[in-house]
Amino acid sequence: MLKEAQAIKPQLVAWRRAIHSHPELGFDVYRTADLVAKALAEMGVEARVGVGKTGVVGYLGNGGGPVIGIRADMDALPILEENNVAYASEISGCMHACGHDAHTAMLLGVARLLHDKDISGQVRLLFQPSEEDADEHGISGAPAMISDGALDGVDAVIALHVNGTVDVGNMRADDGWVGAAVDTFRGHVIGRGGHAAYPHEALDPIWLSSQVLNALYAIPSRRISPLLPSVITVGIVRGGTADNVIPQSVYIEGTIRSMDEQVRSQLAADIERAFNMARAFGGDYQLNIIRGYPAQWNEPQVAGWLRAVAGDLLGEDAILTGQQSMGAEDFSYMTQRAPGAMFGLGVRHPGGVSRYLHTATFDIDEDALPIGAAILAETALRFVRGELG
């Protein structure tokens, strides 16, 4: 399969660069979805469009056996690209800084590799919008596609994510928890405004916020077991309009990350207690905690399939292990519906500098494209043929 994938590398590169140069955000991936639908049609692959608003689902095989889903996300990020390359983003302030252009190209590569194979069963190609963000109702692309039936009847589901800190030719597919649940908190610490010369006649919400912030930062180290991963990060603190005015309130926003559901609940409760510090000094608060993506669980059996296939294609030395990530992925909704796993694919040029996700200089070594496509395609083919344990 790897040789077949290497043979279609020019097409993989062309797809990836076409998507990279025209990035789209959230559910507004109309051009990308159209490119996907047209490419599938040219291969004679049956497809359904408008799934989960703007997703595309392709169907390979006769449906008379096991069904495996393969997911690729299509959306970009609101970042101004700084790469000086011919295929750089043509959309100011928007770029593929998380590799979803590569994910989409590789899944199209799976279609190219398997569309003429005899498949007793089904390989379902899940081209997903809006992994990076949710709509006004808090719904991101994965649950939107699930609600539209994209995973109905699926027996297993797999995906990959590029990693710009790992050399091309390597992959990682660990068992168990590999990504965090992420929630958001948004709060107002409320005091009483006044003149900066007379703080005793006001109730300074900036001072109140300092008490709240100290309590927030202490939660992971003093309230949660050091054996259970947890992170609280404050990303926004906003208050005041002039240096001689004590404001009425301060806005605080941040993220909460965890893997264990009990820890997730405890963190939310302790954040409420931290904001309650404002009341201890006569102030008040308003707090909203928005539950986000669940933690990503790699089913050990499915992760083992990915490692076995990668070992056969690349050699056992190509399989890496590492620490859990506190990053979040809405693919976790899909692995709650069917046994599944996501693997990390090295995309750093050997000996080159690391390119970090969500930065203005992120890019990939395109030699990784056929490798990712081959691992996904071979795993799917073995699954529907009953060749995996």
C-alpha positions in Angstrom: 0.0 0.0 0.0 2.8 2.4 0.7 4.2 2.0 -2.8 0.8 2.7 -4.2 0.5 5.8 -2.0 3.9 7.1 -3.1 2.8 6.8 -6.7 -0.1 9.2 -6.1 2.0 11.8 -4.1 1.7 14.5 -6.8 -2.1 14.3 -6.5 -1.9 14.4 -2.7 0.3 17.5 -2.8 -2.0 19.2 -5.3 -5.0 18.6 -3.1 -3.2 19.8 0.0 -1.9 23.0 -1.6 -5.2 23.8 -3.2 -6.9 23.6 0.2 -4.0 25.3 2.0 -4.1 28.4 -0.2 -7.9 28.8 0.3 -8.5 28.2 4.0 -11.9 28.4 5.5 -13.2 28.7 9.1 -15.6 26.7 11.2 -18.7 25.4 9.3 -18.0 27.8 6.4 -15.9 25.3 4.5 -17.9 25.5 1.3 -15.0 25.7 -1.1 -13.1 22.8 0.6 -16.2 20.6 0.8 -16.9 21.3 -2.9 -13.3 20.3 -3.8 -13.8 17.1 -1.8 -17.1 16.3 -3.4 -15.8 16.9 -6.9 -12.7 14.7 -6.3 -14.8 11.9 -5.0 -17.2 12.2 -7.9 -14.3 12.0 -10.4 -13.2 8.7 -8.7 -16.8 7.4 -8.9 -17.2 7.4 -5.1 -20.7 7.7 -3.8 -20.9 10.7 -1.5 -23.4 12.7 0.6 -22.9 16.4 1.1 -24.3 18.8 3.7 -23.7 16.4 6.5 -23.3 18.2 9.8 -24.1 21.4 7.9 -21.1 21.4 5.5 -19.5 17.9 5.9 -19.1 15.3 3.2 -19.4 11.6 3.7 -17.9 9.2 1.0 -18.8 5.5 0.8 -16.5 2.8 -0.4 -17.6 -0.9 -0.7 -20.8 -2.9 -1.0 -21.9 -2.4 2.6 -22.2 -6.2 3.2 -19.8 -6.5 6.1 -17.9 -4.5 8.7 -18.0 -0.8 8.5 -15.0 1.5 9.4 -15.1 5.2 9.5 -12.1 7.4 8.8 -12.3 11.1 9.8 -10.5 14.2 8.5 -11.2 17.7 9.6 -11.3 20.5 7.0 -11.4 23.9 8.8 -8.6 26.4 9.3 -7.6 29.0 12.0 -7.9 32.8 12.2 -4.1 33.3 11.9 -2.1 35.4 9.4 0.3 33.1 7.7 4.0 34.1 7.7 5.3 31.3 5.4 6.9 32.5 2.2 5.7 29.6 -0.1 3.9 29.5 -3.4 0.9 27.9 -1.8 0.6 30.3 1.1 -2.9 31.4 2.2 -4.6 33.8 -0.1 -7.1 34.7 2.6 -5.7 37.4 4.9 -5.9 36.4 8.6 -6.8 32.8 7.9 -4.5 29.8 7.5 -4.2 26.1 7.8 -2.1 26.2 11.0 -3.2 22.9 12.3 -2.7 20.6 9.3 -6.3 20.0 8.4 -5.4 20.7 4.8 -3.1 17.7 5.0 -5.7 15.6 6.8 -8.2 16.2 4.1 -5.8 15.5 1.3 -4.7 12.2 2.9 -8.3 11.1 3.3 -8.9 11.9 -0.4 -5.8 9.7 -0.9 -7.5 6.9 0.9 -10.4 7.2 -1.6 -7.9 7.1 -4.5 -6.2 4.0 -3.1 -9.3 2.0 -2.3 -12.0 3.1 -4.8 -11.2 0.2 -7.2 -10.6 -2.4 -4.5 -13.0 -5.2 -3.7 -14.5 -4.2 -0.4 -17.0 -6.5 1.3 -18.2 -4.1 3.9 -17.8 -0.3 3.9 -15.1 2.2 4.4 -16.8 5.5 5.3 -14.9 8.7 4.6 -15.8 11.4 7.1 -14.8 14.9 5.9 -15.7 17.1 8.9 -16.1 20.8 9.3 -15.5 22.9 12.4 -13.2 21.0 14.6 -11.5 24.1 15.9 -14.7 25.9 17.0 -18.3 25.4 17.8 -21.4 27.2 16.6 -23.6 29.5 18.7 -25.2 26.5 20.4 -21.8 25.0 21.4 -21.9 22.3 18.7 -18.8 21.5 16.7 -18.4 19.5 13.6 -18.1 16.0 15.0 -21.4 16.0 17.0 -23.1 17.8 14.1 -22.1 15.0 11.7 -23.1 12.3 14.3 -26.5 14.0 14.6 -26.9 13.7 10.8 -26.2 9.9 10.9 -22.6 10.0 9.7 -21.6 7.2 12.2 -24.8 5.1 12.0 -23.7 1.5 11.7 -20.0 2.2 12.1 -18.1 -0.6 13.9 -14.8 1.3 14.3 -13.5 4.8 13.6 -9.9 6.0 13.0 -8.2 9.3 12.3 -4.8 10.9 12.3 -3.3 14.3 13.3 -0.1 15.7 12.0 2.8 16.5 14.4 5.4 19.1 13.4 7.8 18.1 16.1 8.2 14.5 14.9 10.2 13.5 11.8 8.5 12.2 8.7 8.4 8.4 8.7 7.4 8.1 12.4 4.0 7.7 14.0 2.5 7.4 17.5 -0.7 5.6 18.5 -0.8 5.2 22.3 -3.5 3.3 24.2 -6.0 4.9 26.6 -6.4 8.6 27.3 -4.4 10.6 24.8 -6.2 14.0 24.8 -7.9 16.1 27.4 -11.5 17.2 27.8 -11.7 21.0 27.5 -14.2 23.3 29.2 -14.4 27.1 29.2 -15.1 29.4 32.1 -16.3 33.1 31.8 -16.8 35.2 34.8 -17.2 38.7 36.1 -15.8 39.8 39.4 -18.1 42.6 40.6 -17.0 45.4 42.9 -18.1 49.0 43.2 -16.5 51.7 41.0 -15.0 54.9 42.3 -12.2 57.4 42.2 -8.6 56.1 42.4 -7.8 58.6 45.2 -10.5 57.1 47.5 -10.3 53.3 47.2 -11.9 52.9 50.6 -15.1 54.4 49.3 -15.2 51.9 46.4 -14.7 48.1 46.2 -11.8 47.5 43.9 -12.7 44.5 41.6 -9.1 44.4 40.3 -8.0 43.6 43.9 -10.9 41.2 44.3 -9.8 39.5 41.0 -6.3 39.0 42.4 -7.8 36.9 45.2 -9.8 34.9 42.6 -6.8 34.4 40.4 -4.6 33.2 43.2 -7.3 30.7 44.1 -7.7 29.5 40.5 -4.0 28.9 40.0 -3.8 26.8 43.2 -6.6 24.4 42.3 -4.6 21.9 40.1 -1.7 21.6 42.5 -3.6 21.7 45.8 -7.0 20.2 45.1 -6.3 17.6 42.4 -4.1 14.5 42.8 -0.7 14.9 41.0 -1.4 11.6 39.4 -4.4 12.9 37.5 -3.7 15.5 34.7 -5.4 18.8 35.1 -4.8 22.4 33.8 -6.5 25.7 34.4 -5.3 28.5 32.2 -6.6 32.1 32.4 -6.4 33.6 28.9 -8.3 36.9 29.4 -8.4 39.4 32.2 -10.1 42.6 31.3 -11.1 45.5 33.4 -10.8 49.3 33.7 -10.7 52.2 31.3 -8.5 54.8 33.0 -5.6 54.9 35.5 -7.5 57.1 37.9 -10.8 55.2 37.9 -11.6 52.1 39.9 -13.8 50.0 37.6 -17.1 48.3 38.4 -16.1 44.8 37.4 -13.3 42.7 35.9 -13.9 40.0 33.3 -11.9 36.7 33.5 -12.0 33.9 31.0 -10.0 30.7 30.7 -9.9 27.0 29.9 -10.1 23.9 32.1 -8.5 20.7 30.9 -8.7 17.2 32.4 -9.0 13.5 31.5 -10.9 12.0 34.4 -14.6 12.8 34.6 -14.6 13.1 38.4 -11.6 15.5 38.1 -13.5 17.5 35.5 -16.5 17.9 37.9 -14.3 18.8 40.8 -12.4 21.5 38.8 -15.7 23.1 37.9 -16.8 23.1 41.5 -13.5 24.5 42.7 -13.6 27.3 40.1 -17.0 28.3 41.5 -15.4 28.4 45.0 -12.5 30.5 43.7 -14.9 33.1 42.3 -16.8 33.1 45.6 -13.7 34.7 47.1 -15.1 38.0 45.8 -18.1 37.6 48.2 -15.8 37.1 51.1 -14.6 40.7 50.7 -18.0 42.2 50.0 -18.1 41.8 46.3 -20.0 39.5 44.0 -19.5 37.5 40.9 -21.2 35.9 37.8 -19.8 32.7 36.4 -20.6 30.5 33.4 -18.8 27.2 32.8 -19.3 25.8 29.3 -18.6 22.1 28.8 -16.6 21.4 25.7 -15.1 18.4 24.0 -14.7 15.2 26.1 -11.4 13.6 26.6 -10.0 11.5 23.7 -9.8 7.7 24.5 -7.9 5.5 22.2 -9.4 2.0 22.3 -6.3 -0.2 22.9 -7.4 -2.8 20.3 -7.9 -0.1 17.6 -4.7 1.7 18.5 -3.0 -1.7 18.2 -4.3 -2.1 14.7 -2.8 1.2 13.7 0.6 0.3 15.2 0.6 -3.1 13.5 -0.1 -1.6 10.1 2.5 1.2 10.6 5.0 -1.4 11.7 4.5 -3.4 8.6 4.7 -0.4 6.3 7.4 1.6 8.0 9.2 -0.8 10.4 8.9 -1.1 14.1 11.4 1.6 14.8 8.9 4.1 13.3 6.4 3.6 16.1 6.9 6.1 19.0 5.5 6.4 22.4 5.2 9.5 24.6 3.3 11.5 27.1 -0.4 12.3 27.1 -1.4 15.5 25.5 -3.6 18.1 27.2 -4.8 19.3 23.8 -8.4 18.6 22.9 -10.0 17.1 19.8 -13.7 16.8 19.0 -12.9 13.4 17.4 -13.5 12.3 21.0 -17.3 12.5 20.3 -16.8 9.9 17.5 -14.9 7.5 19.7 -17.7 7.7 22.3 -20.0 6.3 19.6 -17.7 3.6 18.2 -14.4 2.0 19.2 -11.7 4.2 17.8 -8.2 5.7 17.9 -6.3 8.6 16.6 -2.6 8.4 15.7 0.0 11.2 15.4 1.9 11.4 12.1 5.3 13.0 12.0 5.5 15.8 9.4 8.8 17.4 10.3 11.5 17.4 7.6 14.2 15.0 9.0 16.9 17.2 10.7 14.8 20.3 10.2 13.2 22.7 12.7 10.0 21.9 14.5 6.9 23.6 13.2 4.3 24.0 16.0 0.6 23.7 15.6 -1.5 26.9 15.7 1.5 29.2 14.8 1.9 31.5 11.8 4.8 29.4 10.5 3.3 26.0 10.7 4.0 23.8 7.6 4.7 20.2 6.8 7.1 18.1 4.8 4.8 16.7 2.1 6.6 13.4 2.1 4.4 12.6 5.0 1.2 12.7 2.9 1.5 9.2 1.2 2.6 7.7 4.6 -0.6 8.9 6.3 -2.8 7.9 3.5 -1.2 4.4 3.3 -1.6 3.8 7.1 -5.3 4.8 7.0 -6.1 2.9 3.8 -4.3 -0.3 4.8 -5.9 -0.3 8.3 -9.3 0.1 6.7 -8.8 -2.6 4.1 -7.5 -5.1 6.6 -10.5 -4.3 8.9 -13.2 -4.9 6.3 -11.4 -8.1 5.2 -11.3 -9.4 8.8 -7.5 -9.5 8.9 -7.1 -7.5 12.1 -7.3 -9.2 15.5 
